[in-house]
Amino acid sequence: MISDEELDRYRLEGTRVRVVRDADPANDVKGYVMAWDDHTVMIKKLNKRVLKLDRQYRYQPWEDERAST
């Protein structure tokens, strides 16, 4: 699970993140961290839609190479 400190750093720096949900790269979510609680993270996608995703997914900067699940 991603830490509060890491989520806060992504939010404050405006880092575009990749959310790796499964083995298929087509299912990755690209966006910005808006808010979070103990179980979920709100991601604002580039098309301005907001998704509420599980905190158990892998969150990483978009520029980094995609991590395998």
All heavy atoms as a GROMACS GRO file, in nm:
protein
  585
    1MET      N    1   0.085  -0.118   0.000
    1MET     CA    2   0.000   0.000   0.000
    1MET      C    3   0.089   0.124   0.000
    1MET      O    4   0.191   0.128   0.068
    1MET     CB    5  -0.091  -0.001   0.122
    1MET     CG    6  -0.180   0.118   0.123
    1MET     SD    7  -0.290   0.144   0.265
    1MET     CE    8  -0.336  -0.013   0.319
    2ILE      N    9   0.051   0.224  -0.075
    2ILE     CA   10   0.127   0.347  -0.085
    2ILE      C   11   0.110   0.429   0.044
    2ILE      O   12   0.004   0.430   0.105
    2ILE     CB   13   0.084   0.428  -0.209
    2ILE    CG1   14   0.178   0.545  -0.231
    2ILE    CG2   15  -0.060   0.471  -0.198
    2ILE    CD1   16   0.164   0.608  -0.367
    3SER      N   17   0.216   0.495   0.085
    3SER     CA   18   0.215   0.570   0.210
    3SER      C   19   0.149   0.707   0.192
    3SER      O   20   0.144   0.761   0.081
    3SER     CB   21   0.357   0.589   0.263
    3SER     OG   22   0.429   0.676   0.177
    4ASP      N   23   0.102   0.764   0.303
    4ASP     CA   24   0.045   0.898   0.301
    4ASP      C   25   0.148   1.000   0.255
    4ASP      O   26   0.116   1.094   0.182
    4ASP     CB   27  -0.005   0.937   0.441
    4ASP     CG   28  -0.132   0.864   0.480
    4ASP    OD1   29  -0.203   0.814   0.391
    4ASP    OD2   30  -0.160   0.856   0.602
    5GLU      N   31   0.273   0.983   0.298
    5GLU     CA   32   0.379   1.077   0.264
    5GLU      C   33   0.405   1.078   0.113
    5GLU      O   34   0.423   1.184   0.053
    5GLU     CB   35   0.509   1.042   0.338
    5GLU     CG   36   0.502   1.063   0.487
    5GLU     CD   37   0.431   0.950   0.562
    5GLU    OE1   38   0.414   0.839   0.505
    5GLU    OE2   39   0.388   0.974   0.676
    6GLU      N   40   0.405   0.961   0.052
    6GLU     CA   41   0.428   0.954  -0.093
    6GLU      C   42   0.312   1.014  -0.170
    6GLU      O   43   0.331   1.089  -0.266
    6GLU     CB   44   0.450   0.809  -0.134
    6GLU     CG   45   0.513   0.795  -0.269
    6GLU     CD   46   0.560   0.653  -0.297
    6GLU    OE1   47   0.535   0.563  -0.215
    6GLU    OE2   48   0.621   0.635  -0.403
    7LEU      N   49   0.188   0.986  -0.128
    7LEU     CA   50   0.072   1.046  -0.192
    7LEU      C   51   0.074   1.198  -0.178
    7LEU      O   52   0.044   1.270  -0.273
    7LEU     CB   53  -0.057   0.990  -0.131
    7LEU     CG   54  -0.094   0.848  -0.173
    7LEU    CD1   55  -0.206   0.796  -0.085
    7LEU    CD2   56  -0.133   0.843  -0.319
    8ASP      N   57   0.111   1.246  -0.060
    8ASP     CA   58   0.117   1.391  -0.037
    8ASP      C   59   0.224   1.455  -0.126
    8ASP      O   60   0.202   1.563  -0.181
    8ASP     CB   61   0.144   1.420   0.110
    8ASP     CG   62   0.113   1.563   0.147
    8ASP    OD1   63   0.012   1.618   0.097
    8ASP    OD2   64   0.190   1.622   0.225
    9ARG      N   65   0.337   1.388  -0.141
    9ARG     CA   66   0.444   1.441  -0.227
    9ARG      C   67   0.396   1.449  -0.372
    9ARG      O   68   0.416   1.550  -0.440
    9ARG     CB   69   0.568   1.354  -0.217
    9ARG     CG   70   0.686   1.405  -0.298
    9ARG     CD   71   0.813   1.330  -0.266
    9ARG     NE   72   0.796   1.186  -0.266
    9ARG     CZ   73   0.818   1.107  -0.371
    9ARG    NH1   74   0.859   1.158  -0.485
    9ARG    NH2   75   0.802   0.977  -0.362
   10TYR      N   76   0.329   1.344  -0.422
   10TYR     CA   77   0.275   1.346  -0.558
   10TYR      C   78   0.175   1.458  -0.575
   10TYR      O   79   0.173   1.527  -0.677
   10TYR     CB   80   0.208   1.213  -0.592
   10TYR     CG   81   0.301   1.096  -0.612
   10TYR    CD1   82   0.255   0.966  -0.594
   10TYR    CD2   83   0.434   1.112  -0.647
   10TYR    CE1   84   0.338   0.857  -0.614
   10TYR    CE2   85   0.518   1.004  -0.666
   10TYR     CZ   86   0.470   0.877  -0.649
   10TYR     OH   87   0.552   0.769  -0.668
   11ARG      N   88   0.090   1.479  -0.475
   11ARG     CA   89  -0.012   1.584  -0.484
   11ARG      C   90   0.050   1.722  -0.484
   11ARG      O   91   0.019   1.807  -0.569
   11ARG     CB   92  -0.111   1.572  -0.367
   11ARG     CG   93  -0.225   1.674  -0.372
   11ARG     CD   94  -0.313   1.663  -0.249
   11ARG     NE   95  -0.243   1.692  -0.127
   11ARG     CZ   96  -0.221   1.816  -0.079
   11ARG    NH1   97  -0.266   1.920  -0.146
   11ARG    NH2   98  -0.158   1.834   0.034
   12LEU      N   99   0.142   1.747  -0.392
   12LEU     CA  100   0.204   1.880  -0.380
   12LEU      C  101   0.290   1.915  -0.501
   12LEU      O  102   0.293   2.031  -0.544
   12LEU     CB  103   0.286   1.889  -0.253
   12LEU     CG  104   0.205   1.890  -0.123
   12LEU    CD1  105   0.298   1.883  -0.003
   12LEU    CD2  106   0.115   2.011  -0.115
   13GLU      N  107   0.361   1.817  -0.555
   13GLU     CA  108   0.449   1.842  -0.669
   13GLU      C  109   0.374   1.839  -0.802
   13GLU      O  110   0.430   1.874  -0.905
   13GLU     CB  111   0.562   1.739  -0.672
   13GLU     CG  112   0.658   1.753  -0.556
   13GLU     CD  113   0.763   1.644  -0.552
   13GLU    OE1  114   0.760   1.553  -0.639
   13GLU    OE2  115   0.848   1.648  -0.462
   14GLY      N  116   0.248   1.796  -0.800
   14GLY     CA  117   0.170   1.787  -0.923
   14GLY      C  118   0.222   1.680  -1.017
   14GLY      O  119   0.214   1.693  -1.138
   15THR      N  120   0.272   1.571  -0.959
   15THR     CA  121   0.329   1.462  -1.037
   15THR      C  122   0.219   1.382  -1.106
   15THR      O  123   0.124   1.339  -1.041
   15THR     CB  124   0.411   1.368  -0.946
   15THR    OG1  125   0.511   1.444  -0.879
   15THR    CG2  126   0.475   1.257  -1.025
   16ARG      N  127   0.233   1.362  -1.236
   16ARG     CA  128   0.140   1.276  -1.309
   16ARG      C  129   0.175   1.132  -1.272
   16ARG      O  130   0.290   1.092  -1.284
   16ARG     CB  131   0.151   1.297  -1.458
   16ARG     CG  132   0.044   1.226  -1.535
   16ARG     CD  133   0.045   1.252  -1.682
   16ARG     NE  134   0.142   1.351  -1.724
   16ARG     CZ  135   0.167   1.380  -1.850
   16ARG    NH1  136   0.105   1.319  -1.945
   16ARG    NH2  137   0.256   1.470  -1.881
   17VAL      N  138   0.077   1.057  -1.227
   17VAL     CA  139   0.103   0.921  -1.180
   17VAL      C  140   0.039   0.818  -1.272
   17VAL      O  141  -0.056   0.847  -1.344
   17VAL     CB  142   0.053   0.898  -1.035
   17VAL    CG1  143   0.128   0.986  -0.937
   17VAL    CG2  144  -0.095   0.919  -1.023
   18ARG      N  145   0.097   0.698  -1.265
   18ARG     CA  146   0.042   0.581  -1.333
   18ARG      C  147  -0.009   0.489  -1.222
   18ARG      O  148   0.063   0.460  -1.127
   18ARG     CB  149   0.152   0.510  -1.411
   18ARG     CG  150   0.110   0.378  -1.470
   18ARG     CD  151   0.229   0.295  -1.518
   18ARG     NE  152   0.331   0.371  -1.585
   18ARG     CZ  153   0.340   0.386  -1.719
   18ARG    NH1  154   0.253   0.327  -1.796
   18ARG    NH2  155   0.438   0.456  -1.771
   19VAL      N  156  -0.132   0.442  -1.236
   19VAL     CA  157  -0.188   0.345  -1.143
   19VAL      C  158  -0.192   0.212  -1.215
   19VAL      O  159  -0.267   0.195  -1.312
   19VAL     CB  160  -0.329   0.387  -1.096
   19VAL    CG1  161  -0.380   0.288  -0.992
   19VAL    CG2  162  -0.328   0.528  -1.040
   20VAL      N  163  -0.110   0.119  -1.171
   20VAL     CA  164  -0.102  -0.014  -1.232
   20VAL      C  165  -0.202  -0.103  -1.160
   20VAL      O  166  -0.185  -0.136  -1.043
   20VAL     CB  167   0.041  -0.071  -1.220
   20VAL    CG1  168   0.047  -0.209  -1.282
   20VAL    CG2  169   0.142   0.022  -1.285
   21ARG      N  170  -0.309  -0.141  -1.233
   21ARG     CA  171  -0.416  -0.219  -1.171
   21ARG      C  172  -0.405  -0.368  -1.197
   21ARG      O  173  -0.454  -0.448  -1.119
   21ARG     CB  174  -0.552  -0.168  -1.218
   21ARG     CG  175  -0.574  -0.022  -1.180
   21ARG     CD  176  -0.711   0.025  -1.208
   21ARG     NE  177  -0.735   0.037  -1.351
   21ARG     CZ  178  -0.851   0.073  -1.403
   21ARG    NH1  179  -0.952   0.098  -1.325
   21ARG    NH2  180  -0.865   0.083  -1.532
   22ASP      N  181  -0.342  -0.406  -1.308
   22ASP     CA  182  -0.323  -0.547  -1.340
   22ASP      C  183  -0.210  -0.560  -1.441
   22ASP      O  184  -0.140  -0.464  -1.468
   22ASP     CB  185  -0.453  -0.611  -1.390
   22ASP     CG  186  -0.511  -0.544  -1.512
   22ASP    OD1  187  -0.435  -0.477  -1.586
   22ASP    OD2  188  -0.631  -0.557  -1.536
   23ALA      N  189  -0.194  -0.677  -1.499
   23ALA     CA  190  -0.082  -0.703  -1.590
   23ALA      C  191  -0.096  -0.635  -1.725
   23ALA      O  192   0.003  -0.618  -1.796
   23ALA     CB  193  -0.067  -0.854  -1.609
   24ASP      N  194  -0.215  -0.592  -1.763
   24ASP     CA  195  -0.238  -0.530  -1.893
   24ASP      C  196  -0.213  -0.379  -1.887
   24ASP      O  197  -0.287  -0.307  -1.818
   24ASP     CB  198  -0.382  -0.558  -1.937
   24ASP     CG  199  -0.411  -0.510  -2.078
   24ASP    OD1  200  -0.318  -0.459  -2.145
   24ASP    OD2  201  -0.526  -0.527  -2.122
   25PRO      N  202  -0.113  -0.328  -1.959
   25PRO     CA  203  -0.085  -0.184  -1.958
   25PRO      C  204  -0.202  -0.099  -2.007
   25PRO      O  205  -0.212   0.018  -1.971
   25PRO     CB  206   0.035  -0.169  -2.051
   25PRO     CG  207   0.098  -0.303  -2.055
   25PRO     CD  208  -0.013  -0.402  -2.038
   26ALA      N  209  -0.291  -0.155  -2.087
   26ALA     CA  210  -0.407  -0.080  -2.135
   26ALA      C  211  -0.501  -0.042  -2.021
   26ALA      O  212  -0.582   0.050  -2.036
   26ALA     CB  213  -0.481  -0.161  -2.240
   27ASN      N  214  -0.493  -0.110  -1.909
   27ASN     CA  215  -0.580  -0.082  -1.795
   27ASN      C  216  -0.519   0.016  -1.695
   27ASN      O  217  -0.579   0.043  -1.592
   27ASN     CB  218  -0.616  -0.212  -1.723
   27ASN     CG  219  -0.703  -0.300  -1.807
   27ASN    OD1  220  -0.779  -0.253  -1.891
   27ASN    ND2  221  -0.692  -0.429  -1.787
   28ASP      N  222  -0.400   0.068  -1.726
   28ASP     CA  223  -0.337   0.166  -1.638
   28ASP      C  224  -0.418   0.296  -1.640
   28ASP      O  225  -0.479   0.332  -1.741
   28ASP     CB  226  -0.195   0.196  -1.682
   28ASP     CG  227  -0.101   0.081  -1.659
   28ASP    OD1  228  -0.144  -0.021  -1.601
   28ASP    OD2  229   0.016   0.092  -1.699
   29VAL      N  230  -0.417   0.367  -1.529
   29VAL     CA  231  -0.483   0.496  -1.518
   29VAL      C  232  -0.375   0.602  -1.507
   29VAL      O  233  -0.282   0.588  -1.429
   29VAL     CB  234  -0.576   0.502  -1.394
   29VAL    CG1  235  -0.633   0.641  -1.376
   29VAL    CG2  236  -0.686   0.399  -1.406
   30LYS      N  237  -0.388   0.710  -1.586
   30LYS     CA  238  -0.293   0.820  -1.581
   30LYS      C  239  -0.366   0.943  -1.529
   30LYS      O  240  -0.474   0.977  -1.578
   30LYS     CB  241  -0.237   0.847  -1.720
   30LYS     CG  242  -0.145   0.966  -1.725
   30LYS     CD  243  -0.066   0.982  -1.854
   30LYS     CE  244  -0.142   0.986  -1.980
   30LYS     NZ  245  -0.061   1.025  -2.097
   31GLY      N  246  -0.308   1.009  -1.428
   31GLY     CA  247  -0.372   1.128  -1.375
   31GLY      C  248  -0.295   1.186  -1.258
   31GLY      O  249  -0.176   1.158  -1.240
   32TYR      N  250  -0.363   1.268  -1.181
   32TYR     CA  251  -0.303   1.339  -1.069
   32TYR      C  252  -0.374   1.303  -0.938
   32TYR      O  253  -0.496   1.289  -0.936
   32TYR     CB  254  -0.314   1.491  -1.091
   32TYR     CG  255  -0.240   1.536  -1.214
   32TYR    CD1  256  -0.306   1.547  -1.337
   32TYR    CD2  257  -0.105   1.565  -1.210
   32TYR    CE1  258  -0.238   1.587  -1.450
   32TYR    CE2  259  -0.036   1.604  -1.323
   32TYR     CZ  260  -0.103   1.616  -1.443
   32TYR     OH  261  -0.035   1.654  -1.555
   33VAL      N  262  -0.298   1.291  -0.831
   33VAL     CA  263  -0.354   1.260  -0.700
   33VAL      C  264  -0.427   1.383  -0.648
   33VAL      O  265  -0.371   1.493  -0.645
   33VAL     CB  266  -0.243   1.218  -0.601
   33VAL    CG1  267  -0.299   1.199  -0.462
   33VAL    CG2  268  -0.173   1.092  -0.650
   34MET      N  269  -0.552   1.364  -0.608
   34MET     CA  270  -0.631   1.473  -0.551
   34MET      C  271  -0.649   1.459  -0.401
   34MET      O  272  -0.629   1.554  -0.327
   34MET     CB  273  -0.769   1.479  -0.617
   34MET     CG  274  -0.767   1.519  -0.761
   34MET     SD  275  -0.934   1.523  -0.830
   34MET     CE  276  -1.018   1.634  -0.721
   35ALA      N  277  -0.689   1.341  -0.357
   35ALA     CA  278  -0.719   1.317  -0.215
   35ALA      C  279  -0.714   1.168  -0.189
   35ALA      O  280  -0.711   1.088  -0.283
   35ALA     CB  281  -0.857   1.372  -0.181
   36TRP      N  282  -0.714   1.131  -0.061
   36TRP     CA  283  -0.711   0.990  -0.025
   36TRP      C  284  -0.761   0.973   0.117
   36TRP      O  285  -0.771   1.068   0.194
   36TRP     CB  286  -0.570   0.933  -0.038
   36TRP     CG  287  -0.469   0.999   0.049
   36TRP    CD1  288  -0.432   0.966   0.176
   36TRP    CD2  289  -0.392   1.114   0.017
   36TRP    NE1  290  -0.338   1.052   0.224
   36TRP    CE2  291  -0.311   1.144   0.127
   36TRP    CE3  292  -0.383   1.196  -0.096
   36TRP    CZ2  293  -0.223   1.252   0.129
   36TRP    CZ3  294  -0.296   1.302  -0.093
   36TRP    CH2  295  -0.217   1.328   0.018
   37ASP      N  296  -0.799   0.849   0.149
   37ASP     CA  297  -0.833   0.811   0.285
   37ASP      C  298  -0.764   0.679   0.313
   37ASP      O  299  -0.670   0.642   0.242
   37ASP     CB  300  -0.984   0.806   0.307
   37ASP     CG  301  -1.056   0.705   0.219
   37ASP    OD1  302  -0.990   0.612   0.168
   37ASP    OD2  303  -1.177   0.717   0.204
   38ASP      N  304  -0.808   0.606   0.413
   38ASP     CA  305  -0.740   0.483   0.451
   38ASP      C  306  -0.749   0.372   0.346
   38ASP      O  307  -0.665   0.282   0.344
   38ASP     CB  308  -0.796   0.429   0.583
   38ASP     CG  309  -0.760   0.519   0.700
   38ASP    OD1  310  -0.663   0.596   0.688
   38ASP    OD2  311  -0.829   0.514   0.802
   39HIS      N  312  -0.851   0.376   0.258
   39HIS     CA  313  -0.873   0.266   0.166
   39HIS      C  314  -0.873   0.306   0.018
   39HIS      O  315  -0.858   0.221  -0.068
   39HIS     CB  316  -1.005   0.198   0.196
   39HIS     CG  317  -1.014   0.149   0.338
   39HIS    ND1  318  -0.942   0.041   0.383
   39HIS    CD2  319  -1.082   0.197   0.444
   39HIS    CE1  320  -0.967   0.024   0.512
   39HIS    NE2  321  -1.052   0.117   0.552
   40THR      N  322  -0.891   0.434  -0.012
   40THR     CA  323  -0.905   0.477  -0.152
   40THR      C  324  -0.820   0.600  -0.182
   40THR      O  325  -0.780   0.674  -0.092
   40THR     CB  326  -1.052   0.510  -0.185
   40THR    OG1  327  -1.097   0.612  -0.097
   40THR    CG2  328  -1.140   0.388  -0.173
   41VAL      N  329  -0.797   0.621  -0.312
   41VAL     CA  330  -0.726   0.739  -0.362
   41VAL      C  331  -0.810   0.798  -0.474
   41VAL      O  332  -0.857   0.725  -0.562
   41VAL     CB  333  -0.586   0.702  -0.415
   41VAL    CG1  334  -0.516   0.825  -0.471
   41VAL    CG2  335  -0.501   0.638  -0.307
   42MET      N  336  -0.828   0.929  -0.474
   42MET     CA  337  -0.900   0.996  -0.583
   42MET      C  338  -0.798   1.047  -0.683
   42MET      O  339  -0.706   1.122  -0.647
   42MET     CB  340  -0.986   1.110  -0.530
   42MET     CG  341  -1.103   1.061  -0.448
   42MET     SD  342  -1.205   1.193  -0.385
   42MET     CE  343  -1.274   1.257  -0.534
   43ILE      N  344  -0.814   1.004  -0.809
   43ILE     CA  345  -0.723   1.043  -0.917
   43ILE      C  346  -0.801   1.126  -1.018
   43ILE      O  347  -0.908   1.085  -1.064
   43ILE     CB  348  -0.665   0.918  -0.987
   43ILE    CG1  349  -0.584   0.833  -0.890
   43ILE    CG2  350  -0.582   0.958  -1.108
   43ILE    CD1  351  -0.454   0.895  -0.844
   44LYS      N  352  -0.747   1.243  -1.053
   44LYS     CA  353  -0.809   1.326  -1.157
   44LYS      C  354  -0.739   1.293  -1.289
   44LYS      O  355  -0.620   1.319  -1.305
   44LYS     CB  356  -0.792   1.473  -1.125
   44LYS     CG  357  -0.862   1.566  -1.220
   44LYS     CD  358  -0.846   1.708  -1.173
   44LYS     CE  359  -0.935   1.801  -1.251
   44LYS     NZ  360  -0.922   1.938  -1.200
   45LYS      N  361  -0.815   1.233  -1.380
   45LYS     CA  362  -0.760   1.195  -1.510
   45LYS      C  363  -0.739   1.319  -1.596
   45LYS      O  364  -0.787   1.428  -1.564
   45LYS     CB  365  -0.854   1.098  -1.579
   45LYS     CG  366  -0.861   0.963  -1.510
   45LYS     CD  367  -0.959   0.870  -1.573
   45LYS     CE  368  -0.927   0.846  -1.718
   45LYS     NZ  369  -1.009   0.744  -1.782
   46LEU      N  370  -0.667   1.303  -1.706
   46LEU     CA  371  -0.637   1.415  -1.794
   46LEU      C  372  -0.761   1.472  -1.861
   46LEU      O  373  -0.762   1.589  -1.900
   46LEU     CB  374  -0.534   1.373  -1.899
   46LEU     CG  375  -0.403   1.321  -1.840
   46LEU    CD1  376  -0.308   1.284  -1.952
   46LEU    CD2  377  -0.340   1.423  -1.748
   47ASN      N  378  -0.868   1.392  -1.873
   47ASN     CA  379  -0.993   1.440  -1.931
   47ASN      C  380  -1.085   1.501  -1.825
   47ASN      O  381  -1.202   1.522  -1.850
   47ASN     CB  382  -1.066   1.329  -2.006
   47ASN     CG  383  -1.110   1.215  -1.916
   47ASN    OD1  384  -1.091   1.220  -1.795
   47ASN    ND2  385  -1.169   1.113  -1.975
   48LYS      N  386  -1.031   1.527  -1.707
   48LYS     CA  387  -1.099   1.594  -1.594
   48LYS      C  388  -1.195   1.505  -1.517
   48LYS      O  389  -1.259   1.549  -1.423
   48LYS     CB  390  -1.174   1.721  -1.638
   48LYS     CG  391  -1.092   1.819  -1.717
   48LYS     CD  392  -0.978   1.874  -1.637
   48LYS     CE  393  -0.910   1.984  -1.717
   48LYS     NZ  394  -0.775   2.004  -1.684
   49ARG      N  395  -1.209   1.379  -1.555
   49ARG     CA  396  -1.291   1.286  -1.477
   49ARG      C  397  -1.215   1.244  -1.354
   49ARG      O  398  -1.093   1.237  -1.354
   49ARG     CB  399  -1.328   1.165  -1.559
   49ARG     CG  400  -1.422   1.198  -1.673
   49ARG     CD  401  -1.455   1.073  -1.750
   49ARG     NE  402  -1.529   1.109  -1.869
   49ARG     CZ  403  -1.655   1.078  -1.889
   49ARG    NH1  404  -1.721   1.010  -1.799
   49ARG    NH2  405  -1.716   1.116  -1.998
   50VAL      N  406  -1.288   1.213  -1.249
   50VAL     CA  407  -1.227   1.172  -1.122
   50VAL      C  408  -1.262   1.026  -1.095
   50VAL      O  409  -1.378   0.987  -1.105
   50VAL     CB  410  -1.276   1.262  -1.006
   50VAL    CG1  411  -1.220   1.216  -0.874
   50VAL    CG2  412  -1.237   1.407  -1.032
   51LEU      N  413  -1.160   0.949  -1.063
   51LEU     CA  414  -1.178   0.809  -1.028
   51LEU      C  415  -1.142   0.787  -0.883
   51LEU      O  416  -1.048   0.848  -0.831
   51LEU     CB  417  -1.089   0.719  -1.114
   51LEU     CG  418  -1.116   0.714  -1.262
   51LEU    CD1  419  -1.012   0.624  -1.328
   51LEU    CD2  420  -1.254   0.660  -1.288
   52LYS      N  421  -1.213   0.696  -0.820
   52LYS     CA  422  -1.184   0.657  -0.682
   52LYS      C  423  -1.127   0.515  -0.690
   52LYS      O  424  -1.198   0.421  -0.724
   52LYS     CB  425  -1.312   0.662  -0.600
   52LYS     CG  426  -1.292   0.657  -0.453
   52LYS     CD  427  -1.426   0.680  -0.385
   52LYS     CE  428  -1.410   0.687  -0.236
   52LYS     NZ  429  -1.537   0.707  -0.170
   53LEU      N  430  -0.996   0.501  -0.661
   53LEU     CA  431  -0.927   0.374  -0.678
   53LEU      C  432  -0.878   0.321  -0.544
   53LEU      O  433  -0.851   0.397  -0.451
   53LEU     CB  434  -0.808   0.392  -0.773
   53LEU     CG  435  -0.842   0.442  -0.913
   53LEU    CD1  436  -0.714   0.474  -0.989
   53LEU    CD2  437  -0.922   0.338  -0.986
   54ASP      N  438  -0.863   0.190  -0.539
   54ASP     CA  439  -0.815   0.123  -0.419
   54ASP      C  440  -0.670   0.160  -0.391
   54ASP      O  441  -0.590   0.174  -0.484
   54ASP     CB  442  -0.827  -0.028  -0.438
   54ASP     CG  443  -0.813  -0.104  -0.309
   54ASP    OD1  444  -0.729  -0.068  -0.225
   54ASP    OD2  445  -0.888  -0.203  -0.291
   55ARG      N  446  -0.634   0.174  -0.266
   55ARG     CA  447  -0.497   0.208  -0.229
   55ARG      C  448  -0.401   0.092  -0.245
   55ARG      O  449  -0.281   0.110  -0.242
   55ARG     CB  450  -0.494   0.254  -0.083
   55ARG     CG  451  -0.467   0.401  -0.074
   55ARG     CD  452  -0.464   0.445   0.067
   55ARG     NE  453  -0.329   0.476   0.109
   55ARG     CZ  454  -0.301   0.554   0.210
   55ARG    NH1  455  -0.398   0.605   0.280
   55ARG    NH2  456  -0.178   0.577   0.242
   56GLN      N  457  -0.453  -0.028  -0.265
   56GLN     CA  458  -0.368  -0.146  -0.282
   56GLN      C  459  -0.301  -0.151  -0.420
   56GLN      O  460  -0.204  -0.225  -0.438
   56GLN     CB  461  -0.450  -0.274  -0.261
   56GLN     CG  462  -0.508  -0.287  -0.122
   56GLN     CD  463  -0.399  -0.296  -0.015
   56GLN    OE1  464  -0.294  -0.353  -0.037
   56GLN    NE2  465  -0.426  -0.237   0.100
   57TYR      N  466  -0.351  -0.073  -0.517
   57TYR     CA  467  -0.288  -0.069  -0.648
   57TYR      C  468  -0.149  -0.007  -0.638
   57TYR      O  469  -0.116   0.059  -0.540
   57TYR     CB  470  -0.372   0.012  -0.748
   57TYR     CG  471  -0.504  -0.051  -0.784
   57TYR    CD1  472  -0.619   0.025  -0.792
   57TYR    CD2  473  -0.515  -0.186  -0.814
   57TYR    CE1  474  -0.741  -0.030  -0.827
   57TYR    CE2  475  -0.636  -0.243  -0.849
   57TYR     CZ  476  -0.747  -0.165  -0.855
   57TYR     OH  477  -0.867  -0.220  -0.890
   58ARG      N  478  -0.070  -0.025  -0.743
   58ARG     CA  479   0.065   0.031  -0.747
   58ARG      C  480   0.059   0.171  -0.808
   58ARG      O  481   0.008   0.189  -0.918
   58ARG     CB  482   0.155  -0.058  -0.830
   58ARG     CG  483   0.297  -0.007  -0.837
   58ARG     CD  484   0.385  -0.110  -0.892
   58ARG     NE  485   0.373  -0.226  -0.804
   58ARG     CZ  486   0.461  -0.321  -0.795
   58ARG    NH1  487   0.567  -0.319  -0.869
   58ARG    NH2  488   0.444  -0.422  -0.713
   59TYR      N  489   0.112   0.271  -0.737
   59TYR     CA  490   0.115   0.410  -0.782
   59TYR      C  491   0.261   0.447  -0.807
   59TYR      O  492   0.346   0.425  -0.721
   59TYR     CB  493   0.056   0.503  -0.675
   59TYR     CG  494  -0.091   0.480  -0.652
   59TYR    CD1  495  -0.136   0.376  -0.571
   59TYR    CD2  496  -0.186   0.560  -0.713
   59TYR    CE1  497  -0.271   0.353  -0.551
   59TYR    CE2  498  -0.321   0.538  -0.694
   59TYR     CZ  499  -0.362   0.435  -0.612
   59TYR     OH  500  -0.496   0.412  -0.594
   60GLN      N  501   0.287   0.504  -0.926
   60GLN     CA  502   0.423   0.543  -0.959
   60GLN      C  503   0.418   0.662  -1.054
   60GLN      O  504   0.318   0.682  -1.123
   60GLN     CB  505   0.498   0.427  -1.023
   60GLN     CG  506   0.442   0.386  -1.157
   60GLN     CD  507   0.514   0.268  -1.216
   60GLN    OE1  508   0.491   0.156  -1.174
   60GLN    NE2  509   0.600   0.293  -1.313
   61PRO      N  510   0.526   0.742  -1.059
   61PRO     CA  511   0.528   0.853  -1.156
   61PRO      C  512   0.516   0.800  -1.298
   61PRO      O  513   0.571   0.694  -1.331
   61PRO     CB  514   0.666   0.916  -1.133
   61PRO     CG  515   0.702   0.880  -0.993
   61PRO     CD  516   0.642   0.743  -0.970
   62TRP      N  517   0.443   0.871  -1.384
   62TRP     CA  518   0.418   0.828  -1.520
   62TRP      C  519   0.548   0.814  -1.599
   62TRP      O  520   0.562   0.726  -1.683
   62TRP     CB  521   0.324   0.927  -1.590
   62TRP     CG  522   0.291   0.883  -1.728
   62TRP    CD1  523   0.347   0.927  -1.844
   62TRP    CD2  524   0.196   0.783  -1.766
   62TRP    NE1  525   0.292   0.863  -1.950
   62TRP    CE2  526   0.198   0.774  -1.906
   62TRP    CE3  527   0.108   0.703  -1.696
   62TRP    CZ2  528   0.117   0.686  -1.977
   62TRP    CZ3  529   0.026   0.617  -1.766
   62TRP    CH2  530   0.031   0.609  -1.904
   63GLU      N  531   0.646   0.900  -1.572
   63GLU     CA  532   0.771   0.899  -1.646
   63GLU      C  533   0.856   0.775  -1.617
   63GLU      O  534   0.939   0.736  -1.698
   63GLU     CB  535   0.853   1.025  -1.614
   63GLU     CG  536   0.789   1.154  -1.662
   63GLU     CD  537   0.675   1.200  -1.572
   63GLU    OE1  538   0.674   1.166  -1.452
   63GLU    OE2  539   0.587   1.270  -1.624
   64ASP      N  540   0.836   0.712  -1.501
   64ASP     CA  541   0.912   0.592  -1.467
   64ASP      C  542   0.866   0.475  -1.552
   64ASP      O  543   0.752   0.470  -1.597
   64ASP     CB  544   0.894   0.557  -1.319
   64ASP     CG  545   0.960   0.657  -1.227
   64ASP    OD1  546   1.026   0.751  -1.277
   64ASP    OD2  547   0.945   0.641  -1.104
   65GLU      N  548   0.957   0.380  -1.571
   65GLU     CA  549   0.922   0.259  -1.644
   65GLU      C  550   0.813   0.184  -1.568
   65GLU      O  551   0.814   0.177  -1.446
   65GLU     CB  552   1.046   0.170  -1.659
   65GLU     CG  553   1.024   0.050  -1.746
   65GLU     CD  554   1.153  -0.026  -1.771
   65GLU    OE1  555   1.260   0.037  -1.769
   65GLU    OE2  556   1.143  -0.148  -1.789
   66ARG      N  557   0.718   0.127  -1.642
   66ARG     CA  558   0.606   0.058  -1.581
   66ARG      C  559   0.653  -0.061  -1.497
   66ARG      O  560   0.727  -0.145  -1.544
   66ARG     CB  561   0.510   0.008  -1.690
   66ARG     CG  562   0.384  -0.054  -1.634
   66ARG     CD  563   0.296  -0.103  -1.748
   66ARG     NE  564   0.164  -0.136  -1.701
   66ARG     CZ  565   0.132  -0.257  -1.652
   66ARG    NH1  566   0.221  -0.350  -1.643
   66ARG    NH2  567   0.009  -0.280  -1.612
   67ALA      N  568   0.609  -0.064  -1.373
   67ALA     CA  569   0.644  -0.174  -1.283
   67ALA      C  570   0.553  -0.293  -1.311
   67ALA      O  571   0.434  -0.276  -1.340
   67ALA     CB  572   0.628  -0.131  -1.138
   68SER      N  573   0.607  -0.410  -1.304
   68SER     CA  574   0.524  -0.529  -1.324
   68SER      C  575   0.447  -0.559  -1.196
   68SER      O  576   0.489  -0.524  -1.086
   68SER     CB  577   0.610  -0.649  -1.362
   68SER     OG  578   0.703  -0.674  -1.260
   69THR      N  579   0.334  -0.624  -1.210
   69THR     CA  580   0.251  -0.653  -1.094
   69THR      C  581   0.290  -0.782  -1.028
   69THR      O  582   0.351  -0.868  -1.081
   69THR     CB  583   0.102  -0.661  -1.132
   69THR    OG1  584   0.087  -0.755  -1.238
   69THR    CG2  585   0.052  -0.526  -1.172
   0.00000   0.00000   0.00000
